Amino acid sequence: HADQPWCRKMTTPAPDSTAFWVGTFVYIALGILACGISACLGTTRVLKGQVGLTTTLLTISTICMWMMWAMTWLMQWHPIIRPEREDDH
Protein backbone atom coordinates (compact mmCIF):
# COMPACT_ATOMS: atom_id res chain seq x y z
CA HIS A 1 0.00 0.00 0.00
CA ALA A 2 3.03 2.28 -0.07
CA ASP A 3 2.06 3.37 -3.57
CA GLN A 4 -1.15 4.96 -2.31
CA PRO A 5 -1.01 8.79 -2.19
CA TRP A 6 -2.21 8.91 1.41
CA CYS A 7 0.62 6.59 2.54
CA ARG A 8 3.49 8.71 1.25
CA LYS A 9 5.12 11.04 3.74
CA MET A 10 5.82 14.58 2.68
CA THR A 11 9.21 16.04 3.45
CA THR A 12 9.44 19.71 4.21
CA PRO A 13 12.48 21.78 5.12
CA ALA A 14 13.10 22.43 8.79
CA PRO A 15 11.11 25.52 9.76
CA ASP A 16 12.88 28.51 11.23
CA SER A 17 11.48 30.13 14.38
CA THR A 18 13.20 33.49 13.84
CA ALA A 19 10.02 35.10 12.50
CA PHE A 20 8.14 34.05 15.63
CA TRP A 21 10.67 35.73 17.91
CA VAL A 22 10.80 38.87 15.76
CA GLY A 23 7.01 39.12 15.92
CA THR A 24 7.08 38.56 19.68
CA PHE A 25 9.58 41.37 20.18
CA VAL A 26 7.48 43.64 17.94
CA TYR A 27 4.47 43.04 20.22
CA ILE A 28 6.62 43.73 23.30
CA ALA A 29 7.86 46.99 21.76
CA LEU A 30 4.35 48.06 20.75
CA GLY A 31 3.06 47.31 24.26
CA ILE A 32 5.82 49.35 25.88
CA LEU A 33 5.26 52.18 23.40
CA ALA A 34 1.50 52.19 24.05
CA CYS A 35 2.05 52.26 27.83
CA GLY A 36 4.55 55.10 27.44
CA ILE A 37 2.15 57.14 25.34
CA SER A 38 -0.65 56.57 27.83
CA ALA A 39 1.63 57.66 30.69
CA CYS A 40 2.44 60.89 28.82
CA LEU A 41 -1.24 61.53 28.17
CA GLY A 42 -1.98 60.80 31.81
CA THR A 43 -0.30 64.02 32.83
CA THR A 44 -2.79 66.01 30.76
CA ARG A 45 -6.53 66.46 31.17
CA VAL A 46 -7.29 63.55 28.81
CA LEU A 47 -6.59 60.66 31.20
CA LYS A 48 -6.37 62.46 34.52
CA GLY A 49 -6.20 59.90 37.31
CA GLN A 50 -6.63 56.93 34.95
CA VAL A 51 -2.97 56.11 34.21
CA GLY A 52 -2.96 52.86 36.20
CA LEU A 53 -6.19 51.64 34.64
CA THR A 54 -5.08 52.60 31.13
CA THR A 55 -1.68 50.92 31.54
CA THR A 56 -3.32 47.74 32.81
CA LEU A 57 -5.83 47.77 29.94
CA LEU A 58 -3.11 48.29 27.33
CA THR A 59 -0.91 45.56 28.83
CA ILE A 60 -3.72 42.99 28.90
CA SER A 61 -4.83 43.96 25.38
CA THR A 62 -1.29 43.60 24.04
CA ILE A 63 -0.89 40.17 25.65
CA CYS A 64 -4.24 38.98 24.24
CA MET A 65 -3.40 40.22 20.74
CA TRP A 66 0.03 38.57 20.93
CA MET A 67 -1.54 35.28 22.04
CA MET A 68 -3.95 35.31 19.08
CA TRP A 69 -1.12 36.12 16.69
CA ALA A 70 1.15 33.46 18.23
CA MET A 71 -1.53 30.75 18.05
CA THR A 72 -2.26 31.59 14.41
CA TRP A 73 1.45 31.65 13.52
CA LEU A 74 2.20 28.40 15.34
CA MET A 75 -0.73 26.60 13.67
CA GLN A 76 0.68 27.56 10.28
CA TRP A 77 4.25 26.66 11.23
CA HIS A 78 3.67 22.87 11.08
CA PRO A 79 0.51 22.43 9.04
CA ILE A 80 -1.07 19.00 8.66
CA ILE A 81 -1.36 18.64 4.91
CA ARG A 82 -3.34 15.42 5.13
CA PRO A 83 -3.82 12.70 7.75
CA GLU A 84 -1.14 10.04 7.93
CA ARG A 85 -1.91 6.42 8.80
CA GLU A 86 0.38 4.85 11.35
CA ASP A 87 -0.75 1.23 10.99
CA ASP A 88 0.60 -1.20 8.34
CA HIS A 89 -2.72 -1.84 6.54
Number of C-alpha atoms within 10 A of each C-alpha: 9 10 7 7 8 13 15 12 12 9 6 7 5 7 8 8 10 9 10 15 11 11 15 16 13 13 18 16 12 15 20 16 12 17 20 13 12 19 17 12 15 18 13 10 8 10 16 10 12 15 17 14 11 17 20 13 12 18 17 13 13 17 14 12 11 19 14 11 16 16 11 11 14 13 11 10 13 11 8 9 7 9 9 12 11 7 5 7 7
